[in-house]
Amino acid sequence: MAEKSSVFDMIGPVMIGPSSSHTAGVVRIARAAIRVLGGQPEKAIITFYNSFARTYEGHGSDKAIIAGLLDFKTDDERIRKSFDFAEERGLEYTFKSVGNASVLHPNSIKLNLEKGGKKVEIIGESKGGGVINIAEIDGFSANFSSSLHTLILKAEDKKGSIAYIANILSHDDCNIATMSVSRKGKNDIACQVIEMDSGLKPVTIEYMKSLSWIQDVIYIPDIDL
């Protein structure tokens, strides 16, 4: 089935230019990534792929990704001077580029982020009009847009775990929009990614964190709020 487009997809977000794909989408990828990490990184290795690798400096994607890592929104005037703000906040970063990665989306970015000993690897795709897809988290397939409230669980691959989590969310009156499960092998750690129409109560998040078979709970509200 073909993907449906919204008016937002066609006209793009309110943003600092020049391009929704190369600036707004890039900012949103970074803002989603720091929520997976749990805050602004201390160190970042940023790899631009394919068309991004050839254009990221000229189109301002380098400034945009740093701005997003500092949690600036897409319309923040500080994007243009994000390198200066990164220096003030102690963010160390390195840019890399790979011009021919045929298995990746044309506008892909990999972020290797570190904060307080925690490390994450995120692959994001900028799809146009400011729309993004977070394709991978730490090698797990993710595929969420950050335009909805998103729950990410890393847990033991236990029988009945998906139904159990769905039941918890139903008691919090959350309507599930999308759900995907990825694992690296049978009986290995699995990653559940659940997009919801409404947010979760803090008590619900804490309850899931208390379950012995769940290793990590990441909750990302709509990043544009």
C-alpha positions in Angstrom: 0.0 0.0 0.0 1.4 3.4 -0.9 2.1 5.9 1.9 -0.4 8.7 2.3 0.8 12.3 2.3 -0.5 15.0 4.5 -0.5 18.8 4.0 2.4 18.9 6.4 4.3 16.5 4.1 3.8 18.8 1.1 4.5 22.2 2.6 6.9 21.2 5.4 7.3 22.6 8.9 8.1 26.1 10.1 11.9 26.1 9.9 15.2 27.7 9.3 16.1 27.0 5.6 17.3 26.2 3.1 15.7 22.8 2.7 13.2 20.8 4.8 15.0 17.6 4.0 18.5 18.9 4.7 17.6 21.1 7.7 14.3 20.5 9.4 14.4 16.7 8.9 18.0 16.6 10.2 17.1 18.7 13.3 14.2 16.3 14.1 16.4 13.2 13.6 18.8 14.6 16.2 16.1 15.6 18.6 14.7 12.1 18.5 18.1 10.6 19.0 18.9 12.6 22.2 15.7 11.4 23.7 16.8 7.8 23.1 20.1 8.7 24.7 18.5 10.5 27.6 19.8 14.0 27.1 22.4 16.1 25.2 25.4 14.0 24.3 28.9 14.7 25.5 30.4 13.2 22.3 28.9 12.6 18.9 30.2 10.9 15.7 27.9 11.9 12.8 28.0 10.0 9.6 26.2 11.4 6.5 25.3 8.9 3.7 24.6 9.1 0.0 23.2 12.5 -1.1 23.7 13.9 2.4 27.4 13.0 2.2 27.7 15.2 -0.9 25.7 18.2 0.3 25.6 18.4 4.1 28.0 21.3 4.3 26.5 23.4 1.5 22.9 22.8 2.6 23.6 23.4 6.3 22.9 19.9 7.4 26.0 20.0 9.6 24.7 23.0 11.5 21.2 21.4 11.7 22.3 18.1 13.2 24.3 19.9 15.9 21.4 22.1 16.6 19.2 19.1 17.0 21.7 17.5 19.4 21.4 20.7 21.5 17.6 20.3 21.3 16.9 23.4 19.2 13.6 23.2 17.4 13.3 23.5 13.6 12.5 27.2 13.7 15.1 28.2 16.2 17.3 31.1 14.9 20.3 29.7 16.8 20.6 26.9 14.2 22.8 29.1 12.1 25.3 29.4 15.0 24.9 25.9 16.4 28.7 25.2 16.3 29.3 28.1 18.7 26.6 26.9 21.1 28.0 23.4 20.9 31.4 24.7 22.0 29.8 26.6 24.9 27.9 23.5 26.1 30.9 21.1 25.8 29.6 19.0 22.9 32.4 17.2 21.1 31.6 16.1 17.6 33.1 14.6 14.5 31.6 14.5 11.0 32.1 11.6 8.5 30.7 11.0 5.1 30.0 7.8 3.0 28.9 8.6 -0.5 27.7 5.2 -1.7 25.7 3.1 0.8 23.2 1.4 -1.5 21.3 -0.3 1.3 20.5 3.0 3.0 17.9 5.7 2.2 19.4 8.5 0.1 19.2 10.9 3.0 20.5 8.9 5.9 22.4 9.9 9.0 24.1 7.6 11.6 24.6 9.1 15.1 26.9 7.5 17.6 26.2 9.3 20.8 27.7 9.1 24.3 26.6 10.6 27.6 27.8 9.6 31.0 29.0 6.2 29.9 25.8 5.4 28.0 26.2 4.9 24.2 23.6 4.6 21.5 23.7 4.3 17.7 20.8 5.7 15.7 20.2 5.6 12.0 17.7 8.2 10.8 16.2 9.0 7.4 15.0 12.5 6.2 12.1 11.8 3.9 11.1 15.3 2.8 8.9 18.0 4.2 10.5 17.6 7.6 9.2 14.0 7.9 11.7 11.5 9.4 12.0 7.9 10.0 14.2 6.5 12.8 15.2 3.3 11.0 17.5 1.6 13.6 18.4 1.9 17.3 21.5 -0.1 18.4 21.2 -2.5 15.4 17.5 -3.1 16.0 14.9 -2.2 13.4 12.8 0.7 14.8 10.9 2.6 12.0 9.1 5.3 13.9 8.5 8.9 12.9 8.6 10.8 16.3 5.4 12.5 15.3 3.5 10.4 17.9 4.2 9.4 21.4 6.7 6.5 21.2 7.6 3.7 23.6 10.8 1.7 23.1 11.4 -1.4 25.2 14.4 -3.7 25.2 13.4 -6.9 26.9 13.9 -10.7 27.1 12.2 -12.5 24.2 9.5 -14.0 26.4 6.3 -15.7 25.3 3.3 -13.4 25.9 5.4 -10.3 26.4 3.8 -8.3 23.5 0.3 -9.0 24.8 1.4 -8.1 28.4 2.7 -4.7 27.3 -0.4 -4.0 25.2 -2.6 -4.8 28.2 -0.6 -2.3 30.4 -1.0 0.4 27.8 -4.8 -0.3 27.5 -5.1 0.3 31.2 -3.4 3.7 30.7 -6.1 4.4 28.1 -3.4 4.5 25.3 -4.5 3.7 21.7 -1.7 2.0 19.8 -1.1 3.4 16.4 1.8 1.1 15.3 3.8 -1.6 16.9 6.9 -3.5 15.7 9.2 -6.1 17.2 12.8 -6.8 16.2 15.2 -9.3 17.6 18.7 -10.4 16.7 18.0 -14.1 17.3 15.6 -16.6 18.8 15.5 -16.1 22.6 17.7 -13.1 22.3 16.9 -9.6 23.5 14.0 -8.1 21.5 13.1 -4.5 20.9 9.5 -3.4 20.9 8.7 0.0 19.3 5.1 1.3 20.0 3.7 4.5 18.7 0.6 5.8 20.5 -1.9 8.6 20.0 -1.6 9.8 23.6 1.1 10.0 26.3 1.9 7.6 29.2 1.5 8.4 32.9 4.8 8.4 34.8 3.6 5.6 37.0 3.1 3.4 34.0 6.6 4.0 32.8 8.0 3.2 36.3 6.0 0.0 36.5 7.5 -1.2 33.2 11.0 -0.3 34.4 10.4 -2.5 37.5 9.7 -5.6 35.5 12.7 -8.0 35.8 12.6 -9.1 32.1 12.7 -5.6 30.7 16.2 -4.2 30.3 15.4 -0.7 29.1 12.4 1.6 28.8 12.6 4.7 26.6 9.6 7.0 26.3 9.6 9.8 23.7 6.7 12.2 23.6 6.0 13.9 20.3 9.2 15.8 19.7 7.4 18.8 18.2 5.5 19.5 21.5 
